[in-house]
Amino acid sequence: MGRGVALVVAAVVASARGFAPPPRRLAARCVARSAAYEGDDPFAVLGCAPGASKAELRKAFRRKALKTHPDVNDSPEAAAEFARVQAAYDTASDPKRLRDWERRKRRGGAGGAGAART
């Protein structure tokens, strides 16, 4: 039996024994995203004009992400700022989330509260 086949067989046997990969830490990240930009305009957070194209949004997000990502920025606030930028991009780039955010803004409620949830 070849080495590649043996690795595949070992993986199948391990999964059959109930092996499960470690749980992902999604809960904390999702909570941070849902409230990350509460009340802020996602376009202002990204630094682009309202109604920007997908390419402009992506470019603005990448520019902000390169400055705020915790792997690049050693500031203690970097993780929170990156989560805020990510939430703004998620909202601005998804038509449904953007519609929900605009509806909340028109009502006078918290601009983005919960808009980043799916």
PyMOL commands that set and color helices and strands:
alter all, ss='L'
color gray80, all
select helices_A, chain A and resi 3-16+26-35+42-46+54-68+78-93+95-107
alter helices_A, ss='H'
color red, helices_A
deselect
rebuild
show_as cartoon
